[in-house]
Amino acid sequence: MGIFDLLKELLNWKDDVPAYTLVRTIKKKPEPKLPAAGRRLEKPKAKKVAAPIRKTPPKRAEAGVITHYFDKISVGVIRLKDTVSVGQKLAIKGPSTDFIQTITSMQIDRRDIKTARKGQDIGIKVERPVHPGDKVFLV
């Protein structure tokens, strides 16, 4: 018993129809429906894809720029563009730097200070290495 005989048996095929038509009938694809007279053929609607969710950080005020880094004592020098105080959180961002930290100590000319104003150069203890040109933002 061949494969065509099995197909005939499964489909209750009549013996007067040749077997090759059976194969043709199975492989035949349905024809697309044509529109009624006077109507346009509607294009299938494209599925709407949801836009990717972008997590944009909140807009932060730029507090200053790193001008120097002392690696042995982990201190970064910042030229301020805004007023900062001890206890505030800073985000330090650059090409290879990106972290947030709280100001624990701040000095000007080796003297501890609590608040620094715009235009001053201050030294702060940093948790990770920073690089000149890294931007400092208030969080």
VOKOL-252266 format. One line per field, with one value per residue: x, y, z of N, C-alpha, C in turn; residue number from 1. Coordinates in steps of 0.001 Angstrom, whole numbers, plus 500000, padded with zeros to 6 digits. Layout:
# residues N
neast (X, ...)
nnorth (Y, ...)
nup (Z, ...)
caeast (X, ...)
canorth (Y, ...)
caup (Z, ...)
ceast (X, ...)
cnorth (Y, ...)
cup (Z, ...)
num (NUM, ...)
END
This chain:
# residues 139
neast (500847, 500705, 501656, 499826, 497597, 496963, 496321, 494088, 492369, 492075, 490852, 488565, 488587, 487543, 487823, 487913, 489238, 492445, 495541, 497499, 496094, 495124, 497374, 497925, 495646, 495934, 498234, 497455, 497017, 494839, 492940, 493227, 490606, 488545, 487532, 484122, 482182, 482924, 484073, 486994, 490033, 490965, 493866, 495780, 495822, 498584, 500218, 500241, 503089, 504265, 505957, 509364, 510094, 511571, 513809, 514244, 516384, 515453, 515443, 518341, 520000, 522975, 525778, 528493, 531901, 534336, 537676, 540103, 541691, 542692, 544205, 545413, 544316, 541659, 540109, 538152, 538340, 536137, 534830, 532508, 529162, 526906, 525328, 526324, 525944, 527101, 525919, 524136, 523062, 525045, 525378, 527746, 528899, 530314, 532297, 533362, 532499, 529922, 527977, 526248, 526492, 526604, 527550, 530060, 532299, 533779, 536059, 537872, 540880, 542176, 540499, 537706, 534381, 530874, 529066, 529279, 529738, 528700, 531224, 533398, 536250, 536198, 537121, 536105, 535525, 535485, 533729, 534429, 536855, 537260, 537253, 538948, 536775, 534447, 530974, 529098, 526143, 523278, 521237)
nnorth (498838, 502109, 505586, 507232, 505643, 505493, 508191, 508435, 506723, 507984, 510383, 509571, 509200, 509157, 506456, 507010, 509370, 510530, 509925, 511961, 514364, 514494, 515151, 517643, 519059, 519152, 520719, 523129, 526615, 528860, 531250, 534826, 536932, 538793, 542210, 543386, 544513, 547824, 548540, 549322, 547509, 546811, 547638, 545596, 546485, 547881, 546552, 548231, 549142, 549396, 552215, 552197, 552191, 554840, 555527, 558388, 560366, 562547, 566086, 567649, 570082, 571570, 571453, 571851, 571320, 568765, 569495, 568523, 565536, 563873, 561005, 559436, 560272, 560236, 562539, 564918, 567860, 570492, 572931, 575188, 575833, 576412, 576727, 574588, 572255, 570510, 567215, 567221, 565480, 564455, 563920, 562471, 562582, 561304, 560362, 557870, 557688, 557437, 557978, 558349, 560257, 561272, 564383, 564260, 565463, 568661, 570988, 574102, 575393, 573710, 573936, 572988, 573336, 574207, 575110, 576021, 578497, 579624, 579653, 579096, 576965, 573774, 571031, 567707, 564653, 561703, 558710, 557055, 556912, 559972, 562071, 564796, 567175, 565740, 566069, 567578, 567147, 568362, 566363)
nup (500000, 499030, 499562, 498288, 498222, 500929, 501418, 499778, 501091, 503566, 502844, 501637, 498808, 495421, 493070, 490361, 489929, 489102, 490943, 491018, 490959, 493473, 494989, 493915, 494719, 497468, 497769, 496704, 496993, 498703, 496844, 496795, 498026, 495884, 495571, 495768, 492939, 492010, 494427, 496307, 496754, 499938, 501743, 503902, 507305, 508940, 511759, 514833, 516440, 519662, 520895, 521927, 525398, 526856, 529285, 530483, 532309, 535008, 534436, 535390, 537373, 536367, 538342, 538267, 537000, 536810, 537481, 538272, 539592, 542470, 542869, 544911, 547330, 546758, 545885, 544253, 542293, 541880, 539732, 540463, 539259, 540473, 543706, 546349, 549099, 552063, 552416, 550321, 547336, 544615, 541115, 539138, 535949, 533021, 530066, 530867, 533406, 535797, 538344, 541512, 544434, 547905, 549284, 551546, 552692, 552238, 550919, 550805, 549927, 551854, 554062, 555907, 554769, 554841, 552943, 549505, 546956, 543644, 541143, 542772, 543435, 544605, 546741, 546923, 548651, 546837, 545853, 543754, 541043, 539198, 536242, 534602, 533157, 533452, 534121, 536751, 538501, 540322, 542347)
caeast (500000, 501539, 501219, 498624, 496467, 496621, 495631, 492757, 491561, 491777, 489973, 487451, 488771, 486931, 488833, 487949, 490089, 493842, 496197, 498268, 495201, 495023, 498525, 497713, 494589, 496448, 499222, 496871, 496815, 493579, 493081, 492764, 489254, 488497, 486474, 482884, 482256, 482810, 484764, 488447, 490639, 491558, 495171, 495763, 496341, 499838, 500079, 500910, 504108, 504444, 507261, 510162, 510039, 512877, 513919, 515054, 516554, 514870, 516379, 519101, 520745, 524420, 526398, 529871, 532714, 535563, 538864, 541282, 541422, 543846, 543860, 545883, 543417, 540296, 539471, 537913, 538203, 534984, 534573, 531057, 528275, 525734, 525637, 526174, 526163, 527378, 524675, 523412, 523474, 525589, 525558, 528937, 528688, 531302, 532379, 533604, 532095, 528487, 527549, 525622, 527004, 526285, 528741, 530359, 533227, 534038, 537100, 538479, 542214, 542388, 539611, 536367, 533274, 529546, 528408, 530142, 528948, 529040, 532522, 534467, 536819, 536145, 537560, 535211, 535922, 534636, 533726, 535050, 537709, 536618, 538192, 538711, 535761, 533188, 530002, 528531, 524756, 522552, 520156)
canorth (500000, 503297, 506795, 507732, 504806, 505922, 509469, 508159, 506100, 508983, 511415, 508923, 509620, 508277, 505786, 507472, 510565, 510106, 510237, 513200, 515485, 514518, 515892, 519026, 519653, 519399, 521784, 524335, 527686, 529566, 532491, 535978, 537377, 540018, 543079, 543435, 545496, 549211, 548779, 549208, 546465, 547442, 547138, 545160, 547506, 547532, 546477, 549312, 548678, 550370, 552860, 551718, 553043, 555435, 556027, 559595, 560847, 563872, 567159, 568006, 571324, 571321, 572105, 572202, 570453, 568279, 570082, 567735, 564403, 563379, 559589, 558829, 560614, 560158, 563851, 565572, 569314, 570896, 574357, 575254, 576698, 576548, 576589, 573235, 572134, 569168, 566456, 567154, 564400, 564872, 562901, 562780, 561883, 561559, 559256, 556591, 557870, 557662, 557530, 559340, 560173, 562371, 565128, 564006, 566508, 569633, 571908, 575124, 575702, 572826, 574283, 572415, 574287, 573587, 575556, 576677, 579260, 579606, 580221, 578614, 575642, 573033, 569644, 566807, 563243, 560950, 557258, 556409, 557848, 560887, 562567, 566195, 567330, 565102, 567051, 567328, 567601, 568240, 565366)
caup (500000, 498906, 500248, 497626, 498653, 502293, 501312, 499217, 502125, 504587, 502315, 500922, 497426, 494424, 492260, 488980, 489850, 489207, 492220, 490989, 491273, 494921, 495469, 493487, 495529, 498814, 497720, 496140, 497959, 498463, 496093, 497570, 497686, 495111, 496082, 494993, 491866, 492431, 495699, 496253, 497560, 501116, 502140, 505296, 508204, 509609, 513205, 515528, 517370, 520730, 520907, 523053, 526576, 527126, 530644, 530475, 533674, 535192, 534121, 536584, 537264, 536351, 539494, 537972, 536155, 537448, 536859, 538633, 540480, 543219, 543006, 546161, 548437, 546195, 545966, 542982, 542349, 541070, 539523, 540640, 538481, 541327, 545128, 546893, 550541, 552572, 552584, 549051, 546432, 543323, 540070, 538357, 534689, 531969, 529115, 531541, 534791, 535986, 539665, 542384, 545799, 548806, 549691, 552956, 553127, 551182, 551373, 549942, 550459, 553008, 555178, 555764, 554628, 554781, 551720, 548516, 545995, 542224, 540784, 543629, 543179, 545869, 546709, 547660, 548713, 545907, 546063, 542595, 540282, 538255, 535225, 534222, 532109, 533872, 534587, 538078, 538549, 541588, 542263)
ceast (500900, 500926, 499948, 497398, 496022, 495853, 494221, 491829, 491143, 490762, 488740, 487443, 488136, 488014, 488930, 488801, 491537, 494505, 496942, 497392, 495009, 496163, 498382, 496695, 495095, 497399, 498638, 496603, 495496, 493840, 492591, 491390, 489329, 487358, 485243, 482994, 482070, 483514, 486266, 488903, 491350, 492898, 495085, 496422, 497608, 499609, 500859, 501866, 504306, 505856, 508055, 510112, 511451, 512869, 514848, 515178, 515908, 515910, 517034, 519839, 522230, 525058, 527829, 530560, 533951, 536755, 540124, 540857, 542725, 543558, 544309, 544957, 541945, 539522, 539351, 537755, 537106, 534952, 533059, 530367, 526999, 526170, 525392, 526496, 526492, 526035, 523857, 523927, 523927, 525652, 526761, 528890, 529738, 531350, 532603, 533192, 530594, 528085, 526957, 526202, 526572, 527590, 528944, 531340, 533572, 535060, 537434, 539783, 542465, 541582, 538237, 535332, 531970, 528842, 529425, 529262, 529481, 530398, 533676, 534965, 536867, 536698, 536574, 535772, 534951, 534806, 534447, 535940, 536878, 537687, 537907, 537739, 534454, 532253, 529416, 527136, 524199, 521421, 519055)
cnorth (501234, 504496, 507356, 506935, 505197, 507237, 509291, 507617, 507133, 510009, 510869, 509348, 508609, 507707, 506322, 508744, 510119, 510647, 511565, 514415, 515623, 515356, 517362, 519729, 519991, 520583, 523115, 525365, 528379, 530889, 533656, 536425, 538695, 540884, 543023, 544559, 546904, 549517, 548595, 548051, 547147, 546795, 546664, 546224, 546998, 547515, 547618, 548717, 549768, 550929, 552353, 552718, 553549, 555977, 557233, 560088, 562219, 564946, 567614, 569313, 571009, 572136, 572515, 571186, 570035, 568889, 569282, 566595, 563965, 561922, 558975, 559119, 560616, 561464, 564423, 567061, 569708, 572410, 574509, 576247, 576972, 576386, 575151, 573245, 570695, 568484, 566365, 565981, 564994, 563679, 563345, 561915, 562304, 560375, 557899, 556640, 558096, 557100, 558698, 559154, 561403, 563059, 564908, 565028, 567388, 570634, 572933, 575505, 574987, 573206, 573691, 573525, 573522, 573916, 576236, 577332, 579120, 580282, 579724, 577252, 574918, 571634, 568809, 565393, 562480, 559455, 556502, 557409, 558697, 561415, 564034, 566274, 566643, 566183, 566603, 567950, 567468, 567244, 565738)
cup (500000, 499629, 499619, 498043, 500062, 502276, 500773, 500287, 503176, 504104, 501588, 499459, 496484, 493521, 490840, 488811, 490026, 490494, 492180, 491267, 492773, 495504, 495117, 494382, 496924, 498812, 497261, 497241, 497665, 497744, 496940, 497102, 496937, 495651, 495185, 493967, 492427, 493752, 495512, 497135, 498726, 501434, 503584, 506172, 508887, 511115, 513834, 516543, 518409, 520683, 522100, 524202, 526848, 528540, 530620, 531908, 533821, 534909, 535418, 536326, 537315, 537468, 539213, 537087, 536956, 536716, 537158, 539559, 541133, 543566, 544332, 547335, 548008, 546371, 544562, 543183, 541373, 540965, 539469, 539711, 539269, 542782, 545571, 548390, 550896, 552827, 551309, 548225, 545110, 542390, 539252, 537106, 533675, 531027, 529776, 533010, 534853, 537343, 540442, 543776, 546589, 549200, 551189, 553516, 551938, 551723, 550303, 550628, 551790, 554249, 554905, 555677, 554546, 553463, 550813, 547462, 544566, 541995, 541632, 543153, 544517, 545657, 547505, 547600, 547803, 546131, 544960, 541874, 539324, 537309, 534935, 533046, 532447, 534420, 535912, 538106, 539953, 541395, 543218)
num (1, 2, 3, 4, 5, 6, 7, 8, 9, 10, 11, 12, 13, 14, 15, 16, 17, 18, 19, 20, 21, 22, 23, 24, 25, 26, 27, 28, 29, 30, 31, 32, 33, 34, 35, 36, 37, 38, 39, 40, 41, 42, 43, 44, 45, 46, 47, 48, 49, 50, 51, 52, 53, 54, 55, 56, 57, 58, 59, 60, 61, 62, 63, 64, 65, 66, 67, 68, 69, 70, 71, 72, 73, 74, 75, 76, 77, 78, 79, 80, 81, 82, 83, 84, 85, 86, 87, 88, 89, 90, 91, 92, 93, 94, 95, 96, 97, 98, 99, 100, 101, 102, 103, 104, 105, 106, 107, 108, 109, 110, 111, 112, 113, 114, 115, 116, 117, 118, 119, 120, 121, 122, 123, 124, 125, 126, 127, 128, 129, 130, 131, 132, 133, 134, 135, 136, 137, 138, 139)
END
